[in-house]
């Protein structure tokens, strides 16, 4: 009887993990598609940096299932989230900075825009600069 319960429990765990694995794949595909949409018309224009200077914080945007972006001139800085599946369009970042720059190591929490309730912690990767691609005439 104990052996049967172990087999049943193992089977149940396997059955429950399969939809979760498929869901993780869906989130990854959604994140990649959203990222491709964000950088469409841009190309990488330099090395990734752990910190960037931010002069106007209202240019900081949350991109659903991607991370944070900051626009300065014709450069779009993108910091992808390590956990993009938990980042939604209704999340507002609350960033506790430790200096004058915005860094990937700053403590970043999110709150829900509609309720003001804590919705998660955001772990960022390095900031990568993308510059708008100029279309050639002809």
Phi, psi and omega in degrees: 000318180297320180298320180295321178295321178297316180296317180296316179296319179295318178295319178296317178299318179295317180296322180285331181283333181298311177297326179294319178296318177296321179295319177300320178296319178298317178297319179298316178294320179295318179296315179296319179293318179295320178297316179300322179293322180295317185264009177298126182090005179236159172225152179300131185238012179176186180282149174293146180231147180281338179224147175227154175279132181239115183263332183223102187291348179282000174267001178275128183232146171268130176248118182311125177063021178233293184159221180244147173233152176221125181258129175224109184065230179263015179253132176249116177269130182237125173245106179287146178277144176290337181233064187295337181294338181267002182259118182245168182296336181272358180279137176245125180283136173244111189249126176262100183277151178247012178190195183278346181259163175263119186240156180295337182269357176298146178286119182237117176248161176236147173236153178285127183300324185276329184250339184077011182270142177307130181240350177162181176241137184250124176253119185259151170268183180298157177277124181249127180277134174236135180247143179300137179276126177276128180280135180282141177280142175140000000 
